Amino acid sequence: MLALLFAALAIRAVLADVPALAGRSLGLAVDVKPWALVFLPPALTVARDRRRQVAFYAVAVVLPAWLPFVVADPATLGATLYHIVNEPSSALRALGASAGTPSSLGLLWDS
């Protein structure tokens, strides 16, 4: 719920043309739930000259929150490489996912 609140605030800041607030809000949303990174494309619809500002503030909020965990245990990023086996009665089999669900970032790293 908190991630959605920050994501909504980021979108509102984009509409109000306040890139610093948009970046900070997006960063806080990602800090709460990493899947909130899907809100990055709408946040980058700001004017071309302000995109770096949005990205800077987002990274400036995310980096201090997550960097200590990655430095302390680099295997932290391994949590993105999950694999869930689909049961034979799973509805995902109807969608073509017969072996299991793909990992979130594993698709990017495995290819």
C-alpha positions as CSV (number, residue, x, y, z in Angstrom):
1,M,0.0,0.0,0.0
2,L,2.8,2.4,0.9
3,A,4.6,1.7,-2.4
4,L,1.4,2.6,-4.3
5,L,1.0,5.7,-2.3
6,F,4.6,6.9,-3.2
7,A,4.1,5.8,-6.8
8,A,0.9,7.9,-7.0
9,L,2.8,10.8,-5.5
10,A,5.5,10.4,-8.1
11,I,3.0,10.5,-10.9
12,R,1.3,13.5,-9.4
13,A,4.7,15.2,-9.1
14,V,5.3,14.4,-12.8
15,L,2.0,16.0,-13.7
16,A,2.8,19.1,-11.6
17,D,6.3,19.3,-13.2
18,V,8.2,18.8,-10.0
19,P,11.0,16.4,-11.0
20,A,12.8,16.4,-7.6
21,L,9.7,15.3,-5.8
22,A,8.9,12.7,-8.6
23,G,12.4,11.2,-8.2
24,R,12.3,11.1,-4.4
25,S,8.8,9.6,-4.4
26,L,9.8,7.0,-7.0
27,G,12.8,6.1,-5.0
28,L,10.8,5.7,-1.8
29,A,8.3,3.5,-3.7
30,V,11.2,1.3,-4.8
31,D,12.6,1.2,-1.3
32,V,9.3,-0.1,0.0
33,K,8.7,-2.6,-2.7
34,P,11.3,-3.2,-5.5
35,W,8.6,-4.1,-8.0
36,A,7.6,-0.4,-7.9
37,L,10.4,0.1,-10.4
38,V,7.6,-0.4,-13.0
39,F,6.6,3.2,-12.4
40,L,9.9,4.5,-13.8
41,P,8.7,4.9,-17.4
42,P,5.8,7.2,-16.5
43,A,8.1,9.2,-14.3
44,L,10.5,9.7,-17.2
45,T,7.8,11.5,-19.2
46,V,9.0,14.7,-17.8
47,A,10.6,17.2,-20.1
48,R,13.8,15.8,-21.6
49,D,16.1,18.3,-19.7
50,R,14.6,17.2,-16.4
51,R,14.9,13.4,-16.8
52,R,18.4,13.3,-15.3
53,Q,17.0,15.2,-12.3
54,V,14.3,12.6,-11.7
55,A,16.8,9.7,-12.2
56,F,19.3,11.4,-9.8
57,Y,16.8,11.8,-7.0
58,A,15.5,8.3,-7.4
59,V,19.0,6.8,-7.3
60,A,19.9,9.1,-4.4
61,V,17.0,7.7,-2.3
62,V,17.3,4.0,-3.4
63,L,21.1,3.7,-3.1
64,P,21.6,4.5,0.6
65,A,18.7,2.3,1.5
66,W,19.9,-0.8,-0.4
67,L,23.6,-0.5,-0.7
68,P,24.4,-1.6,2.9
69,F,22.6,-4.9,2.3
70,V,24.4,-5.5,-1.0
71,V,27.8,-4.7,0.5
72,A,27.2,-6.8,3.5
73,D,26.0,-9.8,1.5
74,P,26.3,-9.6,-2.3
75,A,24.1,-12.7,-2.5
76,T,21.2,-10.4,-1.6
77,L,20.6,-9.9,-5.3
78,G,20.2,-13.7,-5.7
79,A,16.7,-13.2,-4.2
80,T,15.6,-12.0,-7.6
81,L,16.4,-15.4,-9.2
82,Y,13.5,-17.4,-7.8
83,H,11.7,-20.2,-9.5
84,I,8.3,-21.5,-8.5
85,V,7.2,-24.9,-10.0
86,N,3.7,-24.9,-11.4
87,E,1.4,-27.6,-10.2
88,P,-0.3,-29.6,-13.0
89,S,-3.7,-28.0,-12.2
90,S,-2.2,-24.4,-12.4
91,A,-4.0,-21.9,-14.6
92,L,-0.6,-20.7,-15.7
93,R,-0.2,-23.9,-17.8
94,A,-3.1,-22.6,-19.9
95,L,-0.9,-19.5,-20.6
96,G,2.1,-21.6,-21.7
97,A,4.1,-21.6,-18.5
98,S,4.4,-25.3,-18.0
99,A,7.7,-25.6,-16.2
100,G,7.3,-22.8,-13.7
101,T,7.1,-19.1,-13.3
102,P,10.0,-17.1,-14.6
103,S,12.0,-15.1,-12.2
104,S,11.7,-11.3,-12.2
105,L,15.3,-10.3,-13.0
106,G,16.4,-13.8,-13.9
107,L,15.0,-13.3,-17.4
108,L,17.3,-10.4,-17.9
109,W,20.4,-12.0,-16.5
110,D,19.9,-15.5,-18.0
111,S,19.5,-14.3,-21.6
